[in-house]
């Protein structure tokens, strides 16, 4: 953040912090509006490492996370003030502080509860910040739905850049004509959100109306409209860290560890043991990397078509991601929903998935599963090459202006989620059925069995060559220094015997 940012972290050892926390708690209790769940999160570093620009606004900074970011502030602050003047009526501009800022100030405790970070700023600063950004956002949504000008869709959909819907509702009340009913105001606001989300969503939105009273912000509205996840059924989610725990060690790794330990008992062997320890570490790192890089197990579109005769079809009736299915009748058909991919689609998809995962981790936010996450994982698995994209385009499953190679790059660049729902979703059942059909093909079974044998032999041979070369080098060096029968050759002879013994086991 730039130095102009008035928001700073709390000092837990300060008496003023205690006073502030006490005041905050009392003010939240005093507000009669239901406190919404935490729904605006800081994106985890692991996701930002994949593609920082997909989660960080490039032009419009909204809310406490990015409003005061130096470059964004300089670009947009005057534009925001112009938007404020544009959306307010002439008589409201003079009374802006009383009519809008004060309305926002009343709900600051509730607004702060929507963020996963601590907003340690005075109510005045926060009230002005949310009033300006809220009016700016309302102006953008209105102008876009009236077809007056384009909109920065990528920035407005980013999770860190969200403005709580409660802010927009309070501002809408403050600036509406006095005789407008509350229902009419809410319908007006929902129509603006719906138009924006329909225009930029990669998926067709649900025909069922979203419960607007439970919407957290724009991204949340788009998410529910896509997933249709308003049911009261709680979807339990388990998150696992791949590679954690105590996986079974590779046999070669165990042997190397044993050789290092035994060799440590022989004086003068340290330089050579360091060489062997280096080899052991390389094997260990290789195994760990293999365990950490986990991809969804499913063949690509072209592989399933060419080898297993699976045809990919567009789901009938404009169905969504919950309706993915694999049907075996006259032909093997996998039905997928329409996805439209344009310039902004990767940013939108990434932020939707990040939001779903973070809400699913929040035990107080019932009703969030990982359905969209599993869909994106699936698409990452079945799209390997431009040929896969072309096959899906042919069936009208993929549409939009994004190029085939760009789509491949996008799906290959999104990392797989580390969580999964405790109940087996329909999509996971579909993946299992596709794998079963594919692996039952004689060609695939023979190929994988042969590859497994060759791979196992190649690894063993590589391992033996590496160890044998090292031991021969050690023996030559000792022979030159100590003669043909030095005392330290006990270690080398022992190691060579172990290698010979291991070689006979794998043959």
Secondary structure, DSSP 8 states (H G I E B T S, - for coil): --TT---B---TT-HHHHHHHHHHHHHHHH--S------B----HHHHHH-GGGTS-SS---HHHHTT-HHHHHHHHHHHHHHHHHHS-HHHHHTHIIIIIHHHHHTHHHHHTTBSS--BS-HHHHHHHHHHHHHHHHHHHHHHHTTSS---HHHHH-GGG---HHHHHHHHHHHS-TTS-HHHHHHHHHHHHHHHHHHH-SS---SS---GGG--SHHHHHHHHHH----S----EEE--TT-S-----HHHHHHHHHHHHHTTSTT-HHHHHHHHHHHHHHHHHHHHHHH--------HHHHHHHH-EEEEE-GGG--GGG-EEEESSSEEEEE--EE--TTHHHHHHHHHHHHHHHHH-TTSTT--SHHHHHHHHHHHH--SHHHHHHHHHTTSEESSS-HHHHHHHHHHS---SEEESS--HHHHHHHHHHHHHHTSHHHHHHHHHHHHHHHHHHHHHHHHHHHHHHHHHHHHHHHHH-TT-TTHHHHHHHHHHHHHHHHHH-
